[in-house]
Structures are given as structure tokens and as C-alpha cells.
Amino acid sequence: MAALFVAGCSSHDDGKAAGSEDNIAKMLMIEAVQPNADTYWQAVQYISDENGSREIMPQSDAEWETVAAAARKLGQLGEDMQKPEYAEGRGADWTAYAQGLVAVSQQAEEAAAAQDPEKVLDVGGTLYNVCSACHETYMTNPAGMAPSWRAVQPAE
């Protein structure tokens, strides 16, 4: 599924100046999508650095529910992104990305509900790909506001 969304990525420039539709979408991303995505991405990590190796993962049912709730919220936000106030003036690919967010969020919620750290990590990569594909299309400076999950990954 992620490959579908990444393959659908194209340059998007309709000549529209940054207006209220762009600002409302940007605020949704900053205030809601990014914090929930970060909660999901940071829930399960395998870190190896100068301090040694360690695993980070939820330790209680309540912590797992926080991860599932973040995934559920991302799905709701994907639904919101399809509403006219966010989608108007954008291409059909905007709706496809939003639908991709809804679909992967369901998988993410299921992985968290199952308390399966490997699946959370795996679905987190798919979530990252869906977000990145949309960013490549709709952000004028994708490096300036890329998904922060990359920041917690080891350098290649």
C-alpha cells in the first residue's frame, strides 16, 4: 500500500498562492497530525548508540492505549483532510493521501491494540511513507517539516 502512495507522488504546483486553505491544512498538520504521528513513531524504538543498545516500548496497558489512541486520532484526521475545508483546491492525490492515512492508521491501531512491538514498528514505517509521499507533493520545503520519525532513526 505504501508503494502505491509513494508511486503516486508527483510535483504539485497549481500556481495558487498560499491562502487560507493552505494555512488551515498546515495548522492541522502542526497541531494534530504531527503530534499524534510522533506519539506512534516514538512508542517502539530499538536504539544502539554510544550509550549501548536499548529498547523503548510501552510497558503497561495504559501506555499501549495511548499508542492506539494516537493511531485512531490519525485515522480521524485523515477523514478530516478529505473535507472541503482541507481538500478544496488540491488534486485528487490529496484525497488519496488522506485515504492512505486512514488505512494505515487502522493497521497502526490494530498493531497497538495487539501490543505487538514489531508490528508497531513495521506499520510505523508505512505511516512514515504515506506522510512523506504527501509532503513531497504538497510541501514547498519538505525538508523543513518532514516527519520527525526520521530524527529518531540511526544515521545511514
Residue pairs with C-beta under 8 A, 6 or more apart in sequence:
1 100
1 103
1 104
1 126
2 100
2 104
2 125
2 126
2 129
2 130
2 133
3 129
4 100
5 96
5 97
5 100
5 129
5 130
5 133
5 134
6 129
6 132
6 133
8 93
8 96
8 133
9 93
9 133
9 136
9 137
10 93
10 137
11 137
12 90
12 91
12 93
12 137
12 138
14 89
14 91
16 22
16 89
21 85
21 86
21 88
21 89
21 90
24 85
24 86
25 81
25 86
25 138
28 77
28 80
28 81
28 86
29 145
30 145
32 73
32 77
33 74
33 77
33 131
34 147
34 148
36 70
36 71
36 73
36 74
36 77
37 70
37 74
37 127
37 131
37 147
37 148
37 149
38 148
38 149
39 66
39 67
39 70
40 67
40 70
40 71
40 74
40 108
40 112
40 120
40 124
40 127
41 124
41 127
41 128
41 147
41 148
41 149
41 152
42 56
42 149
42 152
43 56
43 57
43 58
43 63
43 66
43 67
43 70
43 112
43 120
43 124
44 55
44 56
44 57
44 58
44 117
44 120
44 121
44 124
45 55
45 56
45 57
45 152
46 53
46 54
46 55
46 56
46 121
47 53
47 54
47 55
47 56
47 154
48 54
48 154
49 154
55 117
57 117
57 120
58 64
58 66
58 67
58 115
61 115
64 112
64 113
64 115
65 112
67 112
67 120
68 109
68 112
68 113
70 112
71 105
71 106
71 108
71 109
71 111
71 112
72 105
72 109
74 101
74 105
74 108
74 127
75 101
75 102
75 105
75 106
75 109
77 101
78 98
78 99
78 100
78 101
78 102
78 105
79 98
79 102
80 86
81 87
81 94
81 97
81 98
81 101
82 95
82 98
82 99
86 94
86 98
87 94
87 95
87 98
90 138
93 137
94 134
94 137
94 138
97 130
97 133
97 134
97 137
97 138
100 130
100 133
100 134
101 127
101 130
101 131
101 134
104 123
104 126
104 127
104 130
105 127
107 123
107 126
108 120
108 123
108 124
108 127
110 119
111 119
111 120
111 122
111 123
112 120
124 149
127 149
128 147
128 149
128 150
131 147
132 142
132 146
132 147
135 142
135 145
135 146
135 147
136 142
139 145
